[in-house]
Amino acid sequence: MKLTCTHENLLTTLGYVEWVVGRQSHLPILSNILLEAEQGRLKLSATNLEIGVTTYFGAKVEESGKLVVPAKLLTHFVQDLDPNEVIEIRTEGNQMVVENGKDEIRIQSVDSKDFPIIPEYAGEYSVTLDGQVLEEAFRRVLFAVSTNDSRIELTGICLSVSPRGIHVAATDSFRLVEYTFIGLLEDQKEVLQNFLESQGGKVILPVDTLQELGRILQKEAVPVSVVIEENQIFFSLGSTRLVSRIIQGRYPDYQQILPKEFHTKVPLAQGELLRALKMATTFAQYGSGEVKFRFLTEGEVLEITTYSSGVGEQRTRVRLAAPLIEDIELTFQSRHILEGVQALTGETITFHLNTKDTPVLLTGADPEAHFYLVMPIKK
């Protein structure tokens, strides 16, 4: 192998694959990346057996070849190189040499035959989505995914399709968020629907996969082509391919648990509410993490209170945007309510309420497209 490339291309591409490696410590080969010099390009691949990423960029290739080297070692070295210098990569025996005329590193390589095969989709990607829209959709719901492996189906994002659009949802059983977006032509929508029906109508996508996808899309705003096949999902975006397993399990039919109506609706200014919640959450971490909401007819305010036996008490008030019929008192996990408000958009956040022990629905600028349901703490 012998080639030259720009520092920017190599560093950017390493960033796409380096994050995936090293998550299966019992298999040392997975802490490496595979480099393949082909005609006019350098291809990089990495996998942790759950996610596989392959990407490439243009390079001046004098000699083709492939080798496997530690991902983090190579990335850290390239990060510190002069970005204005051209990089040369070559093999000498079983070593990889990387230099730019001033700095040089020699890395012992691993036999490429030991590197796992990353599945590739050979057919045509028949569904294509706007990359920026997709990245925003996943970002709006990822925070609510469960971190408890006892219910594996809740550790991912649920993807489904209806006449209203494409839905992504997440829940940890204490809260639920759904985001709906439009981004498909009618014929592609039917194809995606068929994909999902082959998986029972919904698919559950791992968080790590979507975080990796989001990282790439934040650097490169390109369309994303998608196909689902044999319990795997394939993404194609620009010069990068990403493949991931689909989480097996039955996702809750969350539409059935949504309240059909609410007794009270309370609109609040998003900026003022968010400021108050940030202060309350900071204070709540010194106590139980709980925050008390008192919607008061007198003065038409929301009073937010947190208390810690070892520290003290914090109280703030937010003006209501509309009068109340009666006082309502609720207690929340502070982080749950803060993250829900942060995820919603719009100048006004509306609380949809029934009783102190029933779920509370939060909506923002587009209630039909984005909602957040959270359970109060029963007292």
C-alpha positions in Angstrom: 0.0 0.0 0.0 1.2 3.5 -0.8 -0.9 6.6 -1.2 -1.1 10.3 -0.4 -4.1 12.3 0.8 -5.1 15.5 2.5 -5.1 15.9 6.3 -8.7 17.1 6.3 -10.1 14.1 4.3 -8.2 11.6 6.5 -9.1 13.2 9.8 -12.8 13.6 8.9 -13.2 10.1 7.7 -11.4 8.7 10.8 -14.0 10.5 12.9 -16.8 8.6 11.2 -15.4 5.2 12.0 -13.3 5.7 15.2 -16.3 6.1 17.5 -17.6 2.7 16.7 -14.5 0.7 17.7 -13.5 -0.6 21.1 -17.0 -1.5 22.5 -16.4 -5.2 22.6 -13.2 -5.4 24.7 -13.2 -9.2 24.8 -12.4 -9.1 21.0 -9.2 -7.1 20.5 -9.6 -7.1 16.7 -12.6 -4.8 17.1 -10.4 -1.9 18.5 -8.9 -1.7 15.0 -10.0 -0.2 11.7 -9.5 -1.7 8.2 -7.9 0.5 5.6 -8.1 -0.5 1.9 -6.3 1.5 -0.8 -8.2 1.1 -4.1 -8.2 2.9 -7.4 -8.3 6.5 -6.6 -9.6 6.2 -3.0 -8.9 5.1 0.6 -11.7 3.0 2.2 -12.0 2.8 6.0 -14.1 0.2 7.9 -15.0 -0.4 11.6 -17.4 -2.5 13.5 -18.4 -3.5 17.0 -20.5 -6.4 15.7 -23.7 -4.4 16.3 -22.8 -1.4 14.1 -20.7 -1.5 11.0 -19.4 1.6 9.2 -17.6 1.8 5.9 -16.5 5.1 4.3 -14.1 6.4 1.7 -12.5 9.5 0.2 -10.4 10.4 -2.8 -6.7 9.7 -2.6 -3.7 9.4 -4.9 -3.0 5.7 -4.8 0.3 4.4 -6.1 0.0 0.9 -4.7 -3.2 -0.8 -3.6 -3.4 -2.9 -0.5 -5.2 -3.4 2.8 -4.1 -3.4 6.5 -5.6 -3.3 10.0 -4.3 -0.9 12.7 -5.5 0.4 16.1 -8.1 3.1 15.5 -7.5 5.4 18.4 -3.7 5.4 18.0 -4.0 6.4 14.4 -6.7 9.0 15.0 -4.8 10.7 17.9 -1.6 10.9 15.8 -3.4 12.4 12.8 -5.2 14.9 15.0 -1.9 16.4 16.0 -0.5 16.7 12.5 -0.1 20.0 10.6 -3.4 20.3 8.7 -1.7 22.1 5.9 0.7 19.2 5.0 -0.1 16.3 2.7 0.0 12.9 4.4 1.7 9.8 2.9 0.6 6.3 4.0 2.6 3.3 3.0 3.4 -0.2 4.3 6.8 -1.5 5.1 6.8 -5.1 6.0 4.0 -5.6 8.6 4.1 -1.9 9.6 2.0 1.0 8.5 4.0 4.3 8.1 2.2 7.6 8.3 4.2 10.8 7.6 3.8 14.3 6.3 7.5 15.3 5.9 7.9 16.5 9.4 6.3 13.9 11.6 6.2 10.1 11.3 4.6 7.2 13.0 5.1 3.4 12.5 2.2 1.2 13.6 2.3 -2.6 13.8 -0.5 -3.9 11.6 -2.8 -6.9 12.2 -3.6 -9.5 9.5 -6.6 -8.2 7.6 -8.0 -11.8 7.3 -8.9 -11.6 11.0 -11.1 -8.5 10.6 -14.9 -9.2 10.7 -16.8 -9.0 7.5 -19.2 -6.0 7.5 -22.5 -6.8 5.8 -23.2 -4.8 2.7 -26.5 -4.2 0.9 -26.0 -5.0 -2.8 -29.4 -4.0 -4.1 -31.0 -0.6 -4.8 -31.9 1.7 -1.9 -35.5 2.5 -2.7 -36.2 4.9 0.2 -34.4 8.2 0.6 -34.9 10.8 3.4 -33.7 14.3 3.9 -30.6 13.9 6.2 -31.2 17.1 8.2 -34.9 16.2 8.8 -33.9 12.7 9.9 -31.1 13.9 12.2 -33.5 16.4 13.9 -36.2 13.7 14.3 -33.9 11.3 16.2 -32.3 14.1 18.2 -35.8 15.2 19.4 -36.5 11.8 21.0 -33.2 10.1 21.9 -33.1 11.6 25.4 -36.1 9.5 26.6 -34.7 6.1 25.7 -34.4 3.7 28.6 -30.9 2.8 29.9 -32.2 -0.3 31.7 -31.4 -3.5 29.8 -34.1 -5.5 31.6 -36.5 -4.3 28.9 -34.4 -4.5 25.8 -37.2 -3.2 23.6 -37.2 0.2 25.4 -33.4 0.7 24.8 -34.0 1.8 21.2 -36.1 4.2 19.1 -39.4 2.9 17.6 -39.8 3.7 13.9 -43.3 3.4 12.3 -45.3 4.9 9.5 -49.0 6.1 9.3 -51.0 8.3 7.0 -49.8 11.3 9.2 -46.1 10.6 8.3 -43.1 8.8 9.7 -43.0 8.5 13.5 -40.1 8.1 15.9 -40.8 7.4 19.5 -38.9 6.7 22.7 -39.9 5.8 26.3 -38.4 4.6 29.5 -41.8 3.7 30.9 -41.9 6.9 33.0 -42.2 9.2 30.0 -42.8 9.1 26.3 -41.9 11.3 23.4 -43.1 11.0 19.8 -41.9 13.1 16.8 -43.6 12.9 13.4 -42.2 14.2 10.1 -43.0 14.2 6.4 -40.1 13.4 4.0 -41.2 10.7 1.5 -42.8 10.6 -1.8 -46.0 8.5 -1.8 -44.4 5.6 -3.6 -41.4 5.6 -1.2 -43.8 5.7 1.7 -45.4 2.5 0.5 -42.0 0.9 0.2 -41.1 1.9 3.8 -44.4 0.7 5.0 -43.8 -2.7 3.4 -40.3 -2.9 5.0 -41.9 -2.2 8.4 -44.7 -4.7 7.9 -42.2 -7.4 7.3 -40.9 -6.6 10.8 -44.4 -6.5 12.4 -45.2 -2.9 11.6 -42.5 -1.3 13.6 -38.7 -1.5 14.0 -36.6 -0.7 17.1 -33.3 0.9 16.3 -30.4 1.0 18.7 -29.4 4.3 20.2 -25.7 3.9 19.4 -26.6 3.5 15.7 -28.7 6.7 15.6 -26.1 8.7 17.5 -23.4 7.6 15.0 -25.8 8.5 12.1 -26.4 11.9 13.7 -22.7 12.6 14.1 -22.1 12.0 10.4 -25.1 14.1 9.4 -24.0 17.0 11.5 -20.8 17.2 9.5 -22.3 16.3 6.2 -25.8 17.3 5.3 -26.7 14.7 2.7 -29.7 12.6 1.8 -30.0 9.3 3.6 -31.1 6.2 1.8 -32.5 3.4 3.9 -33.4 -0.3 3.4 -34.4 -2.9 6.0 -33.6 -6.6 5.4 -33.3 -9.7 7.6 -33.3 -7.9 10.9 -30.8 -5.4 9.8 -31.1 -1.8 8.7 -28.7 -0.2 6.1 -28.1 3.5 5.7 -26.3 5.1 2.8 -25.3 8.7 3.0 -22.8 10.2 0.6 -19.6 8.1 0.6 -20.5 6.4 3.9 -22.4 3.2 4.6 -23.8 2.2 8.0 -25.3 -1.1 8.9 -26.9 -2.0 12.2 -28.9 -4.8 13.8 -32.5 -4.2 14.7 -33.5 -4.7 18.3 -35.8 -7.7 18.7 -38.8 -7.3 20.9 -42.4 -6.0 21.0 -42.5 -2.2 21.4 -45.5 -1.0 23.6 -48.6 0.1 21.7 -48.1 3.6 23.2 -51.1 5.1 21.3 -53.4 3.1 23.6 -52.1 4.7 26.8 -52.4 8.3 25.6 -55.2 10.1 27.4 -58.1 10.9 25.1 -58.9 14.3 26.7 -57.7 16.6 29.4 -59.5 18.6 32.0 -57.1 21.6 32.0 -54.7 23.2 29.5 -52.1 25.6 30.8 -49.9 27.6 28.3 -46.5 28.9 29.6 -43.8 31.0 27.9 -41.1 28.6 26.9 -38.1 30.8 27.7 -39.4 31.7 31.2 -40.3 28.1 32.0 -37.0 26.8 30.8 -35.0 29.3 32.9 -37.0 28.3 36.0 -36.6 24.6 35.4 -32.8 24.9 34.9 -32.5 26.6 38.3 -34.8 24.0 39.9 -32.9 21.1 38.4 -29.6 22.5 39.6 -30.9 22.7 43.1 -32.8 19.4 43.0 -29.6 17.4 42.4 -28.6 18.1 46.1 -31.8 16.4 47.2 -34.2 13.7 45.9 -34.2 15.1 42.4 -37.9 16.0 42.7 -39.5 19.3 41.8 -43.0 20.4 42.9 -45.3 22.2 40.5 -48.2 24.3 41.9 -50.5 25.9 39.3 -52.2 28.6 41.3 -55.3 30.6 40.5 -54.2 33.3 42.9 -51.8 35.5 41.0 -52.1 33.2 38.0 -48.6 31.7 38.4 -46.8 28.4 38.3 -44.8 28.0 41.5 -41.8 25.6 41.1 -40.2 24.4 44.4 -37.3 22.1 45.2 -36.2 21.1 48.7 -33.2 19.4 50.2 -32.9 18.6 53.8 -29.2 19.2 53.8 -29.1 22.3 51.7 -32.3 24.3 51.8 -35.2 25.3 49.5 -35.4 27.0 46.2 -38.6 28.6 44.8 -39.4 30.4 41.5 -42.6 31.5 39.8 -43.6 31.6 36.1 -46.6 33.6 34.9 -49.4 31.7 33.3 -50.4 32.7 29.8 -54.1 32.0 30.6 -56.3 31.9 33.7 -56.9 28.7 35.7 -60.2 27.3 36.9 -58.6 25.6 40.0 -55.3 25.0 41.7 -53.3 21.9 40.7 -50.3 20.5 42.4 -47.9 17.9 40.9 -44.5 16.5 41.6 -42.0 15.5 38.9 -38.5 14.1 38.6 -36.7 17.4 37.7 -34.6 16.0 34.9 -37.7 14.4 33.2 -39.6 17.7 33.1 -36.6 19.7 32.0 -35.6 17.4 29.2 -39.1 17.4 27.9 -39.4 21.2 27.7 -36.0 21.4 26.1 -37.0 19.0 23.4 -40.1 20.9 22.3 -40.1 23.9 20.1 -42.1 27.1 20.0 -42.6 30.2 22.2 -45.3 28.5 24.2 -45.3 25.2 26.0 -48.7 23.9 26.9 -49.3 21.5 29.9 -52.4 19.3 29.4 -53.6 18.1 32.8 -56.2 15.9 34.5 -55.4 14.9 38.1 -52.2 14.9 40.2 -51.7 11.1 39.6 -52.4 10.9 35.8 -50.0 11.5 32.9 -49.3 15.1 31.8 -48.9 15.9 28.2 -46.6 18.7 27.0 -46.8 20.2 23.5 -45.1 23.1 21.7 -45.4 24.8 18.4 -46.9 21.7 16.6 -48.9 19.5 18.9 -49.7 17.0 16.2 -46.1 16.4 15.2 -44.4 16.5 18.6 -45.6 15.7 22.1 -44.1 14.6 25.4 -45.9 12.6 28.0 -44.6 12.3 31.5 -45.9 10.6 34.7 -46.0 12.7 37.9 -44.6 11.2 41.1 -47.4 9.9 43.2 -47.5 11.3 46.7 
